[in-house]
Amino acid sequence: MFPLQRNRRLRTNESIRSLVRETTLSPNDFMLPMFVAEGKDVKVAIPSMPGIYRHSLDNTIKEVKEAWDLGIKAVNIYVKVSDHLKDNKGVEAWNKDGLMQQTIRAIKDAVPEMIVMPDVALDPYSIYGHDGIIENGQLINDATVDALTRMSLSHAEAGADFVAPSDMMDGRVLAIRKALEENGHHNVGIMSYSAKYASAFYGPFRDALDSAPVDSQNIPKDKKTYQMDYANRIEGIREALLDVEEGADIVMVKPGMAYLDIVREVKNAVHVPVAVYQVSGEYAMVKAAAEKGWLDHDKIMIEQLYCIKRAGANIISTYFAKEAAAILNKLS
């Protein structure tokens, strides 16, 4: 009751504000998504994601070392494979000498303590740009799960710390967990993209990997039969709970800022760490607005990351990871 309670007493200056601050943010909270390309000394700018590049393996290692020096402890790997390696079944995805497998080995050799979480989905390997196998104009769940399991095993054998299925097929976490156990990979974890919504925020990412669904009458035009309807809340909680039951060690909500209600609901429902992917479109909007002078880039970047953490994220996968870590390190 006023004046006995004056809430502004706890906002008087930065010293008291920092003393009672409920949420903290550090580079330990970040995971850096990285795009890897074939070749040597390759650095290809992604126009829709200013400051983000597709790097060849040699330059990827330099980036990983830089991230580690900034205090970032995890990287999430995506590969841009050549068109001639693509097919409908994603066979290249489990090639033990494929680009992803080479990348995992190289990172673990260069920075052994860096946590490597390679993406598990068929869209970079698919001639159709979908996350699974297409038959008669439809994406086939169970055959895709078999392919994802083989892909996950190849990642584990290459040295991945976690596999990160982002495909949204039913039952894939259980199949992957069983296969990892049966093949002796007891300590390889699963970070499941559990509540992954069919979002327009993914556009720049698909530019980065050339992985958008092809425009064909016989192919689904979008990913709405497997990614979730953004109008749904309870479905996201159910997906996360099912993935935990199937053996997921970490569950993810994707995208980030527009889905913080889902983050909080999932955090309240599960007893495993929750990851949030601040996706390419969210990154691109901040960059574009800052370029126009409409927003203060660094302030809005840090504010958004705090908001994601406050909502319940234990891990934030963000293209801002290096920039944000540099700022936070200066403040610490």
Secondary structure as GFF3:
##gff-version 3
##sequence-region A 1 332
A	DSSP	three_ten_helix	7	11	.	.	.	ID=ss1
A	DSSP	alpha_helix	14	19	.	.	.	ID=ss2
A	DSSP	three_ten_helix	27	29	.	.	.	ID=ss3
A	DSSP	beta_strand	30	37	.	.	.	ID=ss4
A	DSSP	beta_strand	43	45	.	.	.	ID=ss5
A	DSSP	beta_strand	53	56	.	.	.	ID=ss6
A	DSSP	alpha_helix	57	69	.	.	.	ID=ss7
A	DSSP	beta_strand	74	80	.	.	.	ID=ss8
A	DSSP	three_ten_helix	83	85	.	.	.	ID=ss9
A	DSSP	three_ten_helix	91	94	.	.	.	ID=ss10
A	DSSP	alpha_helix	99	110	.	.	.	ID=ss11
A	DSSP	beta_strand	115	120	.	.	.	ID=ss12
A	DSSP	three_ten_helix	123	125	.	.	.	ID=ss13
A	DSSP	beta_strand	133	135	.	.	.	ID=ss14
A	DSSP	beta_strand	138	140	.	.	.	ID=ss15
A	DSSP	alpha_helix	141	158	.	.	.	ID=ss16
A	DSSP	beta_strand	162	165	.	.	.	ID=ss17
A	DSSP	alpha_helix	172	182	.	.	.	ID=ss18
A	DSSP	beta_strand	189	196	.	.	.	ID=ss19
A	DSSP	three_ten_helix	200	202	.	.	.	ID=ss20
A	DSSP	alpha_helix	203	209	.	.	.	ID=ss21
A	DSSP	alpha_helix	234	246	.	.	.	ID=ss22
A	DSSP	beta_strand	250	254	.	.	.	ID=ss23
A	DSSP	three_ten_helix	257	259	.	.	.	ID=ss24
A	DSSP	alpha_helix	260	269	.	.	.	ID=ss25
A	DSSP	beta_strand	274	278	.	.	.	ID=ss26
A	DSSP	alpha_helix	280	291	.	.	.	ID=ss27
A	DSSP	alpha_helix	297	311	.	.	.	ID=ss28
A	DSSP	beta_strand	315	318	.	.	.	ID=ss29
A	DSSP	alpha_helix	321	331	.	.	.	ID=ss30
###
